[in-house]
Amino acid sequence: MSANGSGEPETKKAKCNVPEGVLLGIGNPLLDISATVDEAFLKKYELDANNQILAEDKHKPMFQDLVDNYKVDYIPGGATQNTIRVASWINNVPKMASFFGCIAKDNFGDILKTKMEEFGVHVDYRYDEKEPTGTCAVAVTGKDRSLVANLAAANCYKKDHLVQPKNWAMVEKAAIFYCAGFHLTVAPDAMLALAEHAKENNKIFSMNLSAPFLSQFFKDPQMKVLPYCDYVFGNETEAAVFAKEQNFGTEDLKEIALKIAALPKENDKRPRVAIITQGEKATLVAQGGKVHEFPVIPIKDDDVVDTNGAGDAFVGGFLAQLAQDKSLEECIRCAHFAANYIIQRNGITMEGTCSYE
């Protein structure tokens, strides 16, 4: 909660000298409907305790089930939007970051736009006339979370929106691009347009593996975009599935990180960096044929409230420092700070002005 009791970030003097519009992301903007549930709820909807999936017909009733039978929190979400919001909060520079996605002109859409702008993010949404604003059920059990996304309008983003002159002007202004892998299910051509622009102008393009199902069922678009990636993020589960699908022939995460970093790359002016998080274990960073381990910030089990969004926050912290042209070590340090902060809160919620130094 901020000093004025609003729960929103307070307006303060900018913390760092970061250019306006330096960071840009496209993704699937969702409103998270988060609640602590029991094992019976997971069994009812055939959910794993710690997974991320797209809603099928059998999952559709669960959204109302959560609202009717559990204490829910409504939190602006969607992986890329989370990351952009965290980066903006950390650097505290108005409009340093931009975000594109698709919502509807409805109440949930209004909430998303307002919340993002309160965090100083420049947003330009495409508005779909048929589908409602997307939602994501967050079923929390203990330290685990099961995410079920009903993309709705978020599934309707089009490359045509990205290349509109006013939006492409923001692309040209940006130096760093980030897309969670989830957008591969929506507008991979838009991701590719950003990636190609980054290559042609020697800018930074980064992507997250995001969820195992993407490496399994969206392999073709994933592997069209990956050669343009300067940074690839993922957790241990996502990396293991990616390695299996790519026939790496190893389950060793250090070797997997090295192999991801060594995959063919379009822009040969900088080596790819592969970053694999492992929860409480050290983060693995592969670059230039070497793997470095970075210990995470220790935390007591009792202090962990909700791991939902820890990965999104990690990337947000990383990109906040990258936008300042900080070292890889400093980017990881801030990434660990952001993830550590978020897992001590319910969902991707931030309080007041960021204390990171």
C-alpha positions as CSV (number, residue, x, y, z in Angstrom):
1,M,0.0,0.0,0.0
2,S,1.3,3.4,-0.9
3,A,1.5,6.2,1.7
4,N,-1.8,7.6,0.5
5,G,-3.5,4.3,0.9
6,S,-4.3,3.8,-2.8
7,G,-2.3,0.6,-3.3
8,E,-0.8,2.1,-6.5
9,P,2.7,3.3,-7.1
10,E,3.4,6.8,-6.0
11,T,4.7,9.4,-8.4
12,K,8.3,10.1,-7.5
13,K,11.3,11.7,-9.1
14,A,12.7,9.4,-11.8
15,K,15.3,7.0,-10.3
16,C,17.6,6.6,-13.3
17,N,18.4,8.1,-16.7
18,V,16.6,5.7,-19.1
19,P,15.3,6.9,-22.4
20,E,11.6,7.1,-23.0
21,G,10.3,4.1,-24.9
22,V,13.6,2.1,-24.6
23,L,11.7,-1.2,-23.8
24,L,8.8,-2.6,-25.8
25,G,6.8,-5.8,-25.5
26,I,3.9,-7.4,-27.2
27,G,1.9,-10.1,-25.5
28,N,-1.4,-11.4,-24.2
29,P,-3.0,-8.9,-21.8
30,L,-5.1,-10.7,-19.2
31,L,-6.9,-10.0,-16.0
32,D,-5.8,-12.5,-13.4
33,I,-8.6,-14.0,-11.2
34,S,-6.5,-15.4,-8.3
35,A,-7.7,-17.5,-5.4
36,T,-6.3,-20.1,-3.0
37,V,-8.1,-23.4,-3.7
38,D,-8.0,-27.0,-2.5
39,E,-6.9,-30.3,-4.1
40,A,-10.5,-31.1,-4.9
41,F,-10.7,-28.0,-7.1
42,L,-7.6,-29.1,-9.0
43,K,-9.0,-32.6,-9.5
44,K,-12.4,-31.3,-10.6
45,Y,-10.9,-29.4,-13.5
46,E,-8.0,-31.9,-14.1
47,L,-5.3,-29.4,-13.3
48,D,-1.7,-30.0,-12.2
49,A,-0.7,-28.0,-9.1
50,N,2.1,-26.2,-10.9
51,N,1.5,-25.7,-14.6
52,Q,0.3,-23.2,-17.2
53,I,-2.2,-24.1,-19.9
54,L,-4.8,-22.6,-22.2
55,A,-8.4,-23.1,-21.2
56,E,-10.4,-25.9,-22.9
57,D,-14.2,-26.2,-22.8
58,K,-13.9,-28.3,-19.7
59,H,-12.2,-25.4,-17.9
60,K,-14.7,-22.7,-18.8
61,P,-16.9,-23.2,-15.8
62,M,-14.0,-22.8,-13.4
63,F,-13.8,-19.0,-13.8
64,Q,-17.3,-18.5,-12.4
65,D,-16.6,-21.3,-9.9
66,L,-13.7,-19.3,-8.5
67,V,-15.7,-16.1,-8.3
68,D,-18.7,-17.8,-6.7
69,N,-17.0,-20.0,-4.2
70,Y,-13.6,-18.6,-3.3
71,K,-12.1,-15.3,-2.2
72,V,-10.6,-13.8,-5.4
73,D,-8.2,-11.0,-6.2
74,Y,-8.3,-9.2,-9.6
75,I,-4.8,-8.4,-10.8
76,P,-3.7,-7.1,-14.2
77,G,-1.8,-10.0,-15.8
78,G,-0.4,-11.7,-18.8
79,A,3.2,-12.7,-18.8
80,T,4.7,-10.0,-21.0
81,Q,2.5,-7.3,-19.5
82,N,3.7,-8.4,-16.0
83,T,7.3,-8.2,-17.0
84,I,6.9,-4.8,-18.6
85,R,5.1,-3.5,-15.5
86,V,7.8,-4.8,-13.1
87,A,10.6,-3.2,-15.2
88,S,8.8,0.1,-15.3
89,W,8.2,0.0,-11.5
90,I,11.8,-0.7,-10.8
91,N,13.2,2.1,-13.0
92,N,10.4,4.5,-12.1
93,V,10.8,6.4,-15.4
94,P,7.5,7.4,-17.0
95,K,6.9,5.8,-20.4
96,M,10.3,4.1,-20.5
97,A,8.4,1.0,-21.5
98,S,5.6,0.3,-24.1
99,F,3.2,-2.6,-24.5
100,F,0.9,-3.8,-27.3
101,G,-1.8,-6.4,-27.0
102,C,-5.5,-6.9,-27.6
103,I,-8.3,-6.3,-25.2
104,A,-12.0,-5.4,-25.4
105,K,-13.8,-2.1,-24.7
106,D,-15.3,-3.5,-21.4
107,N,-14.8,-3.1,-17.7
108,F,-11.9,-5.5,-17.4
109,G,-10.2,-3.8,-20.4
110,D,-10.6,-0.4,-18.7
111,I,-9.0,-1.8,-15.5
112,L,-6.0,-3.2,-17.4
113,K,-5.4,0.1,-19.3
114,T,-5.7,2.2,-16.2
115,K,-3.4,0.0,-14.1
116,M,-0.7,-0.1,-16.7
117,E,-0.8,3.7,-17.2
118,E,-0.6,4.1,-13.4
119,F,2.7,2.2,-13.5
120,G,4.0,4.6,-16.2
121,V,3.7,2.2,-19.1
122,H,2.8,3.5,-22.6
123,V,0.0,1.1,-23.8
124,D,-1.7,1.0,-27.1
125,Y,-4.2,-1.8,-27.3
126,R,-6.0,-3.2,-30.2
127,Y,-9.7,-3.4,-29.4
128,D,-11.6,-6.5,-30.5
129,E,-15.3,-6.1,-31.2
130,K,-16.3,-9.7,-30.7
131,E,-14.3,-11.2,-27.8
132,P,-14.2,-9.9,-24.2
133,T,-11.0,-9.0,-22.4
134,G,-9.0,-12.1,-21.6
135,T,-8.8,-13.6,-18.2
136,C,-6.5,-16.1,-16.4
137,A,-7.6,-18.2,-13.5
138,V,-4.8,-18.6,-10.9
139,A,-5.5,-21.6,-8.7
140,V,-3.1,-21.4,-5.7
141,T,-2.4,-24.4,-3.6
142,G,0.4,-23.9,-1.0
143,K,3.4,-22.7,-2.8
144,D,2.2,-23.8,-6.2
145,R,0.0,-22.2,-8.8
146,S,-1.9,-23.6,-11.7
147,L,-2.7,-21.0,-14.4
148,V,-5.5,-21.5,-16.9
149,A,-5.7,-18.7,-19.5
150,N,-8.9,-17.9,-21.4
151,L,-7.3,-15.6,-24.0
152,A,-10.5,-14.3,-25.5
153,A,-9.6,-10.9,-27.0
154,A,-5.9,-11.4,-26.2
155,N,-6.0,-14.1,-28.8
156,C,-7.0,-11.5,-31.4
157,Y,-3.9,-9.4,-31.7
158,K,-2.9,-8.7,-35.3
159,K,0.4,-7.7,-36.9
160,D,-1.6,-5.0,-38.7
161,H,-1.9,-3.2,-35.4
162,L,1.9,-3.4,-34.7
163,V,2.8,-1.8,-38.1
164,Q,0.4,1.1,-37.8
165,P,2.6,4.3,-38.2
166,K,2.0,5.5,-34.6
167,N,2.9,2.0,-33.2
168,W,5.8,1.3,-35.5
169,A,7.2,4.6,-34.4
170,M,7.4,3.2,-30.9
171,V,9.1,0.1,-32.3
172,E,11.7,2.3,-34.0
173,K,12.2,4.2,-30.8
174,A,12.8,1.1,-28.7
175,A,16.2,-0.6,-28.2
176,I,15.1,-3.7,-26.4
177,F,12.2,-6.0,-27.3
178,Y,10.7,-8.7,-25.1
179,C,8.0,-11.3,-25.8
180,A,6.8,-14.2,-23.6
181,G,6.5,-17.4,-25.6
182,F,2.8,-17.4,-25.1
183,H,2.3,-14.9,-28.0
184,L,3.5,-17.6,-30.3
185,T,-0.1,-18.9,-30.1
186,V,-1.5,-15.6,-31.1
187,A,0.6,-13.5,-33.5
188,P,3.9,-15.1,-34.3
189,D,4.2,-12.9,-37.4
190,A,4.1,-9.8,-35.2
191,M,6.9,-11.3,-33.0
192,L,8.9,-12.1,-36.1
193,A,8.4,-8.5,-37.4
194,L,9.9,-7.2,-34.1
195,A,12.7,-9.8,-34.2
196,E,13.6,-8.9,-37.8
197,H,13.6,-5.2,-37.0
198,A,15.9,-5.9,-34.0
199,K,18.4,-7.8,-36.3
200,E,18.4,-5.2,-39.0
201,N,19.1,-2.4,-36.5
202,N,21.3,-4.3,-34.1
203,K,18.8,-4.0,-31.3
204,I,18.2,-6.6,-28.5
205,F,15.4,-9.2,-28.9
206,S,14.5,-11.5,-26.1
207,M,12.0,-14.3,-25.6
208,N,10.8,-16.6,-22.8
209,L,10.2,-20.3,-23.3
210,S,7.2,-19.6,-20.9
211,A,5.6,-23.0,-20.7
212,P,6.3,-26.6,-21.7
213,F,3.3,-26.9,-24.1
214,L,4.8,-24.2,-26.3
215,S,7.9,-26.2,-27.0
216,Q,5.7,-29.3,-27.6
217,F,2.9,-27.9,-29.8
218,F,4.1,-24.6,-31.1
219,K,7.6,-25.8,-32.1
220,D,7.6,-24.4,-35.6
221,P,6.8,-20.7,-34.8
222,Q,9.0,-21.0,-31.7
223,M,12.0,-22.1,-33.8
224,K,11.4,-19.4,-36.4
225,V,11.7,-16.7,-33.8
226,L,14.4,-18.2,-31.6
227,P,17.3,-17.5,-34.1
228,Y,16.7,-13.8,-33.6
229,C,16.9,-14.1,-29.8
230,D,19.8,-12.4,-27.9
231,Y,18.4,-13.6,-24.6
232,V,16.3,-16.7,-24.0
233,F,14.7,-17.2,-20.6
234,G,13.1,-20.2,-19.1
235,N,12.8,-22.3,-15.9
236,E,14.1,-25.8,-15.3
237,T,11.0,-27.5,-16.4
238,E,10.5,-25.5,-19.6
239,A,14.2,-25.9,-20.5
240,A,14.0,-29.7,-20.0
241,V,11.0,-30.1,-22.3
242,F,12.6,-27.8,-24.9
243,A,15.7,-29.9,-24.8
244,K,13.7,-33.1,-25.3
245,E,11.7,-31.6,-28.2
246,Q,14.9,-30.4,-29.8
247,N,16.6,-33.8,-29.3
248,F,19.5,-32.3,-27.3
249,G,20.2,-35.8,-25.9
250,T,20.8,-34.5,-22.4
251,E,18.8,-33.8,-19.2
252,D,21.7,-31.8,-17.7
253,L,20.5,-28.2,-17.3
254,K,24.0,-26.7,-17.7
255,E,24.4,-28.6,-21.0
256,I,20.9,-27.6,-22.1
257,A,21.7,-23.9,-21.4
258,L,24.9,-24.2,-23.5
259,K,23.0,-25.8,-26.3
260,I,20.3,-23.1,-26.3
261,A,23.0,-20.4,-26.4
262,A,24.7,-22.2,-29.3
263,L,21.7,-22.6,-31.5
264,P,21.9,-20.8,-34.9
265,K,21.6,-17.0,-34.5
266,E,20.7,-14.4,-37.0
267,N,22.6,-11.4,-35.5
268,D,26.2,-12.5,-35.0
269,K,27.3,-9.2,-33.5
270,R,26.6,-10.5,-30.0
271,P,26.5,-14.0,-28.5
272,R,23.2,-15.4,-27.3
273,V,22.6,-15.6,-23.5
274,A,20.5,-18.5,-22.2
275,I,19.2,-18.0,-18.7
276,I,17.6,-20.9,-16.8
277,T,16.0,-20.4,-13.4
278,Q,15.6,-23.2,-10.9
279,G,13.4,-21.9,-8.1
280,E,15.5,-21.9,-4.9
281,K,18.6,-23.3,-6.7
282,A,21.1,-21.1,-8.5
283,T,20.3,-19.5,-11.8
284,L,22.2,-20.8,-14.7
285,V,23.6,-18.3,-17.3
286,A,25.2,-19.6,-20.5
287,Q,27.2,-17.4,-22.8
288,G,30.1,-17.8,-25.1
289,G,30.5,-21.5,-24.3
290,K,30.6,-21.1,-20.5
291,V,28.0,-21.5,-17.8
292,H,27.9,-19.3,-14.7
293,E,25.8,-20.0,-11.6
294,F,24.2,-17.1,-9.7
295,P,22.8,-18.0,-6.2
296,V,19.3,-16.7,-5.6
297,I,18.4,-14.6,-2.5
298,P,17.7,-17.0,0.4
299,I,14.2,-16.9,1.7
300,K,12.4,-18.9,4.4
301,D,9.5,-21.1,3.4
302,D,7.2,-19.2,5.7
303,D,7.9,-16.0,3.8
304,V,6.8,-17.4,0.4
305,V,3.3,-16.3,-0.2
306,D,2.7,-17.0,-3.9
307,T,5.1,-18.1,-6.6
308,N,2.7,-16.8,-9.3
309,G,4.6,-14.5,-11.6
310,A,8.1,-15.0,-10.1
311,G,9.5,-15.8,-13.6
312,D,7.8,-12.7,-15.1
313,A,9.2,-10.5,-12.3
314,F,12.7,-12.1,-12.8
315,V,12.7,-11.0,-16.4
316,G,11.3,-7.6,-15.5
317,G,14.2,-7.0,-13.1
318,F,16.7,-8.2,-15.7
319,L,15.3,-5.9,-18.4
320,A,15.2,-2.9,-16.0
321,Q,18.9,-3.1,-15.7
322,L,19.5,-4.0,-19.3
323,A,17.7,-0.8,-20.2
324,Q,20.3,1.0,-18.2
325,D,23.1,-0.8,-20.1
326,K,24.2,-2.5,-16.8
327,S,26.4,-5.6,-16.7
328,L,25.0,-9.2,-17.0
329,E,25.8,-9.7,-13.3
330,E,23.9,-6.6,-12.3
331,C,20.9,-7.7,-14.5
332,I,20.8,-11.0,-12.7
333,R,21.1,-9.4,-9.3
334,C,18.1,-7.2,-10.0
335,A,16.2,-10.2,-11.5
336,H,16.7,-12.1,-8.3
337,F,15.6,-9.0,-6.3
338,A,12.4,-8.7,-8.3
339,A,11.5,-12.5,-8.1
340,N,12.2,-12.5,-4.4
341,Y,10.0,-9.5,-3.9
342,I,7.1,-10.9,-5.9
343,I,7.0,-14.4,-4.2
344,Q,6.4,-12.6,-0.9
345,R,3.2,-11.1,-2.2
346,N,-0.1,-12.2,-3.7
347,G,0.3,-12.1,-7.4
348,I,2.2,-9.4,-9.4
349,T,1.5,-6.6,-7.0
350,M,4.0,-3.9,-6.1
351,E,4.0,-1.5,-3.2
352,G,4.9,2.2,-3.4
353,T,8.3,3.1,-5.0
354,C,10.8,0.3,-5.7
355,S,13.6,0.2,-3.1
356,Y,16.1,-1.5,-5.4
357,E,19.5,0.2,-5.4
